[in-house]
Amino acid sequence: MPYTPDAELDLMFPPEQIPADVKAALPQDLHIRPLASSDYRRGHLSVLSVLTVVTDPGEAAWVAQFNAMRAAPRTYYSIVIVDHSDKIVAVGTVFVERKFLRGLGTVGHIEDIAVDKSQQGKKLGLRIIQALSGISENSGCYKTILNCSDSNIPFYQKCGFEKKENEMAKYAPERARTPRL
């Protein structure tokens, strides 16, 4: 079964926002597009589990999160790469932060880059980063940033990023982590 055409999907944002050169650089049996409201069933969470422990909230809660993100226009851009069987094999997101700095500038934050273990080594991570960087730049962001582990620094340097400053984190107590949809 070939992948579902974009026109038949309920997408997070218009597919034209993904740079054409990135689409053209993919092998013909793969397709890059915005996240769709039906992608829970295409394995979105299983690909994300390459990164960390993923708790499955169930399809209804996943769709509610999708709709909440889509309800903030020009903010969230989640993309996927699907294979010829319409299964998701790579994912990533950039979200746009509006600032008071730099003349009311915007910054793109890349998050949750993951490639299915069976598809690693095929430059899909690079294509996801290129697409998200292009979306960020075309949205007017003056910079695009991301956090990564030390072991992933060489990969992101190959993608055009440079090491800058440090990341700090403070995790909420377990009781405060319940999502509020």
C-alpha positions as CSV (number, residue, x, y, z in Angstrom):
1,M,0.0,0.0,0.0
2,P,1.5,3.4,-0.9
3,Y,1.5,6.3,1.5
4,T,-1.7,8.3,1.9
5,P,-1.7,11.5,-0.3
6,D,-1.4,14.7,1.7
7,A,-4.7,16.0,0.3
8,E,-6.5,13.0,2.0
9,L,-5.0,13.9,5.5
10,D,-5.9,16.3,8.2
11,L,-2.5,18.0,8.5
12,M,-1.0,20.2,11.3
13,F,0.1,22.8,8.8
14,P,0.2,23.3,5.0
15,P,2.7,20.8,3.4
16,E,4.0,23.6,1.1
17,Q,5.9,25.0,4.1
18,I,8.4,22.0,3.9
19,P,11.2,23.1,1.6
20,A,11.0,21.6,-1.9
21,D,14.7,20.8,-2.0
22,V,14.4,18.6,1.1
23,K,11.5,16.7,-0.4
24,A,13.5,16.2,-3.6
25,A,16.5,14.8,-1.7
26,L,14.5,11.9,-0.2
27,P,14.5,8.5,-1.9
28,Q,11.4,7.9,-4.0
29,D,10.0,5.3,-1.6
30,L,9.8,7.9,1.2
31,H,7.6,11.0,1.7
32,I,8.0,13.9,4.1
33,R,4.9,15.8,5.3
34,P,3.4,17.6,8.3
35,L,2.1,15.4,11.1
36,A,-1.5,14.2,10.5
37,S,-4.3,13.7,13.0
38,S,-4.3,10.0,12.1
39,D,-0.6,9.5,12.7
40,Y,-1.1,7.9,16.0
41,R,-2.0,4.7,14.0
42,R,1.0,5.1,11.8
43,G,3.4,4.6,14.7
44,H,4.3,8.2,15.7
45,L,4.9,7.2,19.4
46,S,6.9,4.1,18.5
47,V,9.4,6.2,16.5
48,L,9.6,8.7,19.4
49,S,10.4,5.9,21.7
50,V,13.9,5.8,20.1
51,L,14.6,8.9,22.1
52,T,13.3,8.1,25.6
53,V,10.5,6.3,27.5
54,V,7.2,7.1,25.8
55,T,3.9,6.6,27.7
56,D,1.1,5.9,25.4
57,P,-1.8,8.2,26.4
58,G,-4.3,6.5,24.0
59,E,-5.5,7.7,20.6
60,A,-8.1,10.2,21.9
61,A,-5.6,12.0,24.2
62,W,-3.0,12.0,21.4
63,V,-5.5,13.6,19.0
64,A,-6.4,16.1,21.6
65,Q,-2.7,17.1,21.9
66,F,-2.5,17.3,18.1
67,N,-5.5,19.6,18.0
68,A,-4.2,21.8,20.8
69,M,-0.9,22.2,19.0
70,R,-2.6,23.0,15.7
71,A,-4.8,25.5,17.4
72,A,-1.7,27.7,17.9
73,P,-1.1,28.8,14.3
74,R,2.4,29.5,13.1
75,T,3.8,28.0,16.3
76,Y,4.1,24.2,16.0
77,Y,5.5,22.4,13.0
78,S,5.7,18.6,13.5
79,I,6.8,16.6,10.5
80,V,7.1,13.0,9.7
81,I,8.7,10.8,7.0
82,V,6.6,7.8,5.9
83,D,7.7,4.8,4.0
84,H,5.9,3.0,1.1
85,S,3.7,1.1,3.6
86,D,2.5,4.5,5.1
87,K,4.4,3.8,8.3
88,I,6.2,6.6,10.1
89,V,10.0,6.1,10.0
90,A,11.3,9.6,11.2
91,V,9.9,12.5,13.1
92,G,10.8,16.0,14.4
93,T,9.3,19.3,15.5
94,V,10.2,22.9,15.4
95,F,8.2,25.4,17.5
96,V,8.4,29.2,17.1
97,E,8.9,31.3,20.2
98,R,7.8,34.9,19.9
99,K,10.1,37.3,21.8
100,F,10.3,40.9,22.9
101,L,14.0,41.0,22.0
102,R,15.5,41.7,18.6
103,G,12.7,43.9,17.4
104,L,10.0,41.4,18.4
105,G,11.9,38.6,16.8
106,T,11.2,34.9,16.8
107,V,13.4,31.8,17.5
108,G,12.9,28.3,16.2
109,H,13.4,25.5,18.7
110,I,14.0,22.0,17.2
111,E,12.8,19.1,19.4
112,D,12.2,15.4,19.3
113,I,14.3,14.3,16.3
114,A,13.9,10.5,16.0
115,V,14.5,8.0,13.3
116,D,13.3,4.4,13.4
117,K,16.2,2.0,14.2
118,S,15.6,0.1,10.9
119,Q,16.0,3.4,8.9
120,Q,19.1,4.9,10.6
121,G,22.1,5.6,8.5
122,K,20.0,6.8,5.5
123,K,20.3,10.6,6.2
124,L,16.7,10.8,7.3
125,G,17.7,12.7,10.5
126,L,19.6,15.2,8.3
127,R,16.5,15.6,6.1
128,I,14.3,16.2,9.1
129,I,16.8,18.8,10.4
130,Q,17.0,20.5,7.0
131,A,13.2,20.7,6.7
132,L,12.7,22.1,10.2
133,S,15.6,24.6,9.8
134,G,14.0,25.7,6.5
135,I,10.6,26.1,8.1
136,S,12.1,28.1,11.0
137,E,14.0,30.4,8.6
138,N,11.0,30.8,6.3
139,S,8.9,31.7,9.3
140,G,11.3,34.7,10.0
141,C,13.2,33.2,12.9
142,Y,16.5,35.0,13.5
143,K,18.0,31.7,14.8
144,T,17.2,28.1,15.3
145,I,18.4,26.3,18.4
146,L,18.2,22.7,19.8
147,N,19.5,20.8,22.8
148,C,21.3,17.5,22.3
149,S,23.5,15.0,24.2
150,D,27.2,15.3,23.9
151,S,27.3,12.2,21.7
152,N,25.0,13.8,19.1
153,I,27.1,17.1,18.8
154,P,29.0,15.8,15.7
155,F,25.8,14.9,13.9
156,Y,24.3,18.4,14.5
157,Q,27.5,20.1,13.5
158,K,27.3,18.2,10.2
159,C,23.8,19.7,9.9
160,G,25.2,23.3,10.2
161,F,24.7,23.9,13.9
162,E,27.5,25.0,16.3
163,K,28.0,24.4,19.9
164,K,26.9,27.4,21.9
165,E,26.4,27.9,25.6
166,N,25.0,25.3,28.0
167,E,21.6,23.7,28.7
168,M,20.1,23.7,32.2
169,A,17.1,21.7,33.3
170,K,14.8,21.6,36.4
171,Y,12.3,18.8,36.4
172,A,8.9,19.1,38.0
173,P,8.1,16.7,40.9
174,E,6.3,13.6,39.7
175,R,2.9,14.8,41.0
176,A,3.1,18.0,38.8
177,R,3.7,16.2,35.5
178,T,0.1,15.3,34.7
179,P,-0.7,16.8,31.3
180,R,-3.5,19.4,31.3
181,L,-5.4,19.3,28.1
